[in-house]
Amino acid sequence: MKLSEIQTPVSALGGIGPAQAKIYASLGIFTVADLLMYYPKDWEDRTKKIYLADYRLHAKVHTIATVTGHSWFGYGRMRTLKIAIDDGTARAELVAFNRPFLEKNLPKGSVISVTGSFTEKYGHLQSTAFEAEQIAPFGSIEEYRNAPVPGSGILSIYPLTAGLTQTRIRKAIDRALKEYGRGISDEIPPEVIARRHLMSKRDALHAIHQPETPDQALDARKSLIYEELYHFQNAIALRSLEHKGRLPDILPGENDGTGFTDTDREEFTASLSPRQRQLLERLPFTLTDGQQQCILEINRDIDRAEQTRSHTAADKPPYTMARLVQGDVGSGKTLTAFFACLRIIDWGGQCAFLAPTELLARQHAENAARLLEGTGVRLAFLTGNTSAAGRGQLLTALKDGAVDILIGTHALFSRNVHYHNLHLAVIDEQHRFGVLQRNAIIEKGRQPAENGTGSFTVPSLLMLSATPIPRTLALTVFGDLDISVIKTMPRGRLPVKTYLTKAGNEQNVYEFVRKEIETGHQAYFVYPRIEEAEPSADMQPAPDSREKLPFESSRDGTIKSAEEMFLFLSRQVYPRKRCALIHSRIDEPEQITILDDFRMGKIDILVATSVVEVGVDVPNATCMVIEHADRFGLAALHQLRGRVGRGTAQSHCFLIYSTRLSETGKARMKALRETNDGFIIAEQDMKLRGPGEVTGIQQSGYLTLGIADPVRDKELLELARQDAFAQLTPQQS
């Protein structure tokens, strides 16, 4: 029987009544299976006797002692028992807060076992966190000099809640193992268990709850972690087979263009379709090796998907592309997406290009119009702000097949938007869209398959991520996708120099930026909030206090705002320079005008919030100043830094941080200063925030692991993926 099949209520175990069952339910434990899968968080080794005299050498003492006396301190309800003990090596006191009953349980003269943490306090060796049980009502410590401490062994330590003790949960699990643990079967193939040197499921359950040695506990945990990851990867593989007709890459993103050869370049050139060749010839620069590798992988996927739309066997699902292109800021992902669109158009299909904001969508539309001019591609732009008259004509053309690429925002999957033959959906900044939104655009292209099975074909999916995804997440959250990685940057780009500046020293940064602007360059100043927060009553300035300047306020923890700093910078710091302000509350048309003016050099300094994090490409901007940098996430800081360094001139990023910087904040600042590599930064970001916070996966419902940790257990994760995919390989052949 599989463990999950044991659906007996936990209340059926002896010793668990209705009140205890409610406590277990608060921990998500309803059945015996739930109880046996409530794994220890740690283990305590009590196999060795640790004397009081050696308390400094160990985390806990584990010894046999005699009770030499009782005393009390405090009054009334605060009256507390103090138990004096002696184990023959030292004397100590057990301070029994809220445990007056121990006066009777551990009487003077009795021999007891003691386990606890001890420290010196008020000239005495004391413990307030201890476990003690009577061994004999009286006796000499010398009689137990060589005797083992009762209860010795490896004790499991479980997460607790109010009303539940370690003793109670250990007894409940002991009963569950005795009554149900013998007939539990393995859930992964026996050859995998043998190859990976794993325990059987039955042995692993016993060993993780009741290990005989510390090593046995660790081996049991490894086996159960591996099993969980194996099931997880098996589910990913099955989902991929259902949706794509084949398995994704076992280790995604290994071909990142860094090992691209002349033979690969010849294959890339030969693979181009007519319109792709036209675009390549129009480019004033050479594609990087990473871009060529990525386009080659996309072409193979698209060709297979288009070929199988009408020729898929009746017993196999149609093949579709599901690929994620990840690369650092400025690596050229959008251009590879345009090449993918041209491939689809040459096959006779339509493309939808989805962006999270109108600003970014408009920039993509403008770039597409410029790059694809002369290829015969029919472009259209659609957002929620498109006029009613123009919208009607556009939707009619789209439905009739007179539009090849539709670029826009969420409006692309609105109810009244109908495509003629949507074969490709491109989603830029994919982490800003939820699973339901991605599915909504895919559903727009769902069509009956032509193989007579009643199945459907769906558009190929190409997702772009300017935030590099850590390898662990690539194998879990995005585990059913093929992943292309672009690591090589366009020629002539210089790494951005990053500087850390403590709040209060902003004047030095302002002067540096002044010199850059005087050479003809431009700068960004970014702030965490739009306007100044309303001060509370107890923070109102005294009537005779003068108003603080912004750089002075930063020293006392006050958060600067974009509006406040725009006035300060434009009037007091750079009065002769052209400054502008942009944030999310400014109307979209005005935002577009401001960014266009900045792009054309009509603005020297752009004061902003994180609205400029993506989609702003101004090669002449060489300075990025981020004030209160410690209030931004690591990924956001890297994205903001990526707004500069997009030309051939040396660029600079200044991170101005609080004097009250936390340890996590220090780690973020250090990571930004030490590397420009977004992939390294992404790994560091996940270590600092955890996988549940990165890229919004907590809301995705994908990462539902228990004992396994994809960051800690990444080596087991890769092995489990290999084994799970190997078991399913015959199904895709």
NUVEX-410242 format. One record per residue (C-alpha): residue in one letter; x, z, y. Coordinates in steps of 0.5 Angstrom, whole numbers, plus 500, padded with zeros to 3 digits. Layout:
% residues N
AXZY;...
//
This chain:
% residues 733
M500500500;K502498507;L503504512;S498501517;E493501511;I493509511;Q487510515;T485517513;P483521519;V489526521;S484532520;A484531513;L490534512;G490541511;G492546517;I489541522;G482543524;P478540530;A482543536;Q488541533;A485534531;K484533539;I491535541;Y494530536;A489525539;S492526546;L498523543;G495517540;I495520533;F488519529;T490517522;V495519517;A499513519;D499514526;L502521524;L508518520;M509513525;Y510519530;Y518519530;P523524532;K526523539;D532527536;W535531530;E538538531;D544539526;R543546523;T547545517;K553549520;K553557522;I555557529;Y557564532;L555568538;A563568540;D563560540;Y557559544;R562555549;L564550544;H557548542;A550546545;K547551541;V548558537;H546558530;T547565526;I545571523;A545578527;T542585527;V537587532;T541593536;G535595541;H529593545;S528594553;W523592558;F524589565;G519588570;Y512591571;G505589569;R504582567;M511580569;R514585564;T518582559;L522584553;K529584552;I532584545;A539586544;I543583538;D550583534;D552578529;G559581528;T563576533;A559578540;R553582543;A548578546;E541579549;L534575547;V530575554;A523574551;F519571557;N511571555;R513573548;P512581547;F509580540;L517580538;E518587539;K514588532;N516581529;L524583530;P524591530;K530595531;G535595525;S532588522;V536582520;I534576524;S536568524;V537566531;T538559534;G538558541;S542556548;F546562550;T550563557;E553569561;K548572566;Y549578570;G555580566;H551579559;L551573554;Q543571554;S538566552;T531565554;A530559550;F531561542;E528561536;A528568532;E525570525;Q526576521;I530576514;A530583512;P527589516;F534593515;G541591513;S548591515;I551584518;E556585513;E552583508;Y550576511;R557575513;N558569508;A550567507;P547561510;V543561516;P535561513;G532554515;S539551515;G538543515;I537537519;L531539524;S527533527;I525534534;Y519531536;P515529543;L510535544;T504536548;A500543550;G498546544;L503543539;T509546537;Q515543533;T513548527;R506545527;I508538527;R513538522;K508542517;A503536518;I508531517;D511534511;R504535508;A503527510;L509525506;K507529500;E500526499;Y501519502;G509518502;R510516495;G506509495;I508506501;S511499500;D516495504;E513490509;I519485510;P522481504;P527484499;E532479500;V532481508;I533489506;A539487501;R542483506;R542487512;H543494508;L536497510;M533503507;S526501503;K520503508;R518509503;D525512503;A526511511;L520514512;H522520509;A529520511;I527519519;H522526518;Q526530513;P534527513;E539531509;T545529513;P545526521;D548519518;Q541519514;A537520520;L541514523;D540509518;A533511517;R532509524;K536503524;S531501518;L525502522;I527499528;Y529493524;E523492521;E519493528;L523487531;Y522483525;H515483525;F515482533;Q519476532;N515474526;A509474531;I513470536;A515465531;L507464528;R505463535;S510458537;L508454530;E501454532;H502452540;K508448539;G508445532;R515448531;L520454532;P523455539;D531456539;I533462535;L538464540;P535460547;G539458553;E546457549;N547450552;D548452559;G552445561;T559449561;G561445555;F558439557;T563433554;D563425556;T559424550;D554428552;R554425559;E553418556;E547421552;F544423558;T545417562;A542413556;S536417555;L533416562;S527413563;P526407568;R523412574;Q528417572;R534412573;Q531410579;L531417582;L538418579;E541412583;R538415590;L541421589;P547422594;F550427590;T552427582;L548432578;T551438575;D553438568;G548444567;Q542439570;Q544434566;Q544438560;C537441562;I534434563;L537431556;E533437553;I527436557;N527429555;R527430548;D521435548;I517430552;D518424548;R517428542;A510431545;E508424547;Q509421541;T506426537;R499426541;S496420537;H501420531;T500427528;A499428521;A492431520;D495438517;K500439523;P498441530;P500437535;Y507438538;T508440545;M513442550;A514450552;R520450556;L523455561;V529453566;Q532459569;G538458573;D541462579;V539461586;G541454589;S543451582;G538445582;K532447578;T527444582;L530437582;T530437574;A523439574;F522432578;F526428573;A521431568;C515429572;L518422572;R519422564;I511424564;I509419569;D513413565;W509415559;G503414563;G501422564;Q499426570;C503432572;A501439576;F506442580;L504449581;A508454586;P506461588;T505460596;E503454600;L510455604;L514453597;A509448595;R509444602;Q517444601;H516442594;A511436596;E516434602;N522434598;A518430592;A516425598;R523424600;L526424593;L521420590;E520414595;G521407592;T519410585;G512408585;V510415584;R503417587;L503424590;A498429593;F498436596;L493441595;T492448597;G486453599;N487450606;T486443605;S480440609;A474439605;A474432607;G481430605;R479435599;G474431596;Q477424596;L484427593;L479430587;T476424586;A483420586;L486425581;K480425576;D480417577;G488417575;A490415582;V495421583;D501422579;I503429581;L499434584;I503439588;G500446590;T498453589;H493456585;A488451588;L491446582;F487450577;S480451581;R474450577;N472443581;V479440580;H479435574;Y485431572;H485424569;N490426563;L494432565;H500432560;L505436564;A504443568;V510445572;I510453574;D515455579;E517462580;Q514463574;H514471574;R509471580;F504468575;G500472570;V499469563;L491468565;Q493464571;R498460566;N493459561;A488456566;I492450568;I494449561;E486448560;K486443565;G489438560;R486440554;Q484434550;P481432543;A487430538;E487423535;N488425528;G481426526;T482434525;G478436531;S484440534;F486439541;T492437545;V495441551;P499439556;S507441556;L509447560;L515447564;M517454567;L522455573;S525462574;A530463580;T531470577;P535469571;I532472565;P536477561;R538475554;T534481551;L527479555;A529471553;L528474546;T522478547;V517476553;F519469553;G521469545;D516463544;L519459549;D525454549;I530456554;S534451558;V540455563;I543452569;K550456570;T554450574;M553450581;P553444586;R560442588;G562445595;R559451594;L563457596;P561464593;V557468598;K561474601;T558481600;Y559487604;L556494604;T555498611;K552505611;A547506616;G549508623;N555502623;E550496624;Q553494631;N559492627;V555487623;Y551485629;E558483633;F560479626;V554475626;R554474634;K561470632;E558466627;I552464631;E557462637;T561457632;G554454631;H551457625;Q545461624;A543468621;Y537472617;F535479619;V531482613;Y527488614;P522492608;R516493613;I512488618;E511494623;E513501625;A509506621;E505511624;P508517625;S505524622;A503530627;D509534625;M514528626;Q512527634;P517527638;A518532643;P515531650;D522531654;S526527648;R528520650;E526514645;K531513640;L534506639;P533502632;F540503630;E540511632;S533512628;S536509621;R541515621;D535520620;G532516615;T526512619;I525505617;K526500621;S520494622;A521487623;E517487629;E521493632;M527489630;F525483633;L524486640;F531490640;L535484637;S532478642;R532483648;Q538487647;V543485642;Y542477642;P538476649;R542469650;K540466643;R534463640;C530468636;A524468632;L520473627;I516471621;H512475616;S506475611;R501476617;I503470621;D498464620;E501459615;P501454619;E505458624;Q510460619;I511453617;T512451624;I517457625;L521455618;D521448620;D524450627;F529454624;R531448619;M532444624;G537448628;K532450634;I532457632;D539461631;I536468628;L530469624;V528476623;A523477617;T521481611;S522478604;V517472606;V523468606;E526471599;V524464596;G523457598;V527457604;D533452604;V537452611;P544450609;N547451616;A545459615;T551463614;C549470615;M544474611;V543481614;I539486610;E537493613;H535498609;A537494603;D536500598;R529499599;F529493595;G530491588;L536488585;A533482584;A530481591;L536483594;H540477590;Q534472592;L535474599;R542473599;G541466595;R538464602;V545463605;G551459602;R547453601;G552449605;T559448605;A561453610;Q563460608;S557465608;H556472608;C551478606;F551485609;L547490605;I546496610;Y544502606;S541509607;T546515608;R541518603;L543513597;S540515590;E545514584;T540508582;G541505589;K549506589;A549502582;R544496585;M549496591;K555496587;A552490583;L551486589;R558487591;E562486585;T558479583;N554473585;D552471578;G545472577;F545473570;I550479570;I545482576;A539481571;E542485566;Q544490570;D537490573;M534491567;K539497565;L537500572;R529499571;G528498564;P525492561;G518494562;E519493570;V523486570;T519480571;G512484571;I512484563;Q508491563;Q502487565;S503481560;G501485554;Y507482550;L512487550;T509492545;L514496541;G515503539;I521506536;A525499538;D528498545;P530491546;V536493551;R539498546;D538495540;K539487542;E544486536;L538488531;L534484535;E538478534;L539479527;A531480526;R530474530;Q534470525;D531473519;A524472521;F525465523;A529463517;Q523465513;L518461516;T523455517;P520451511;Q513451514;Q515447520;S519442516;
//
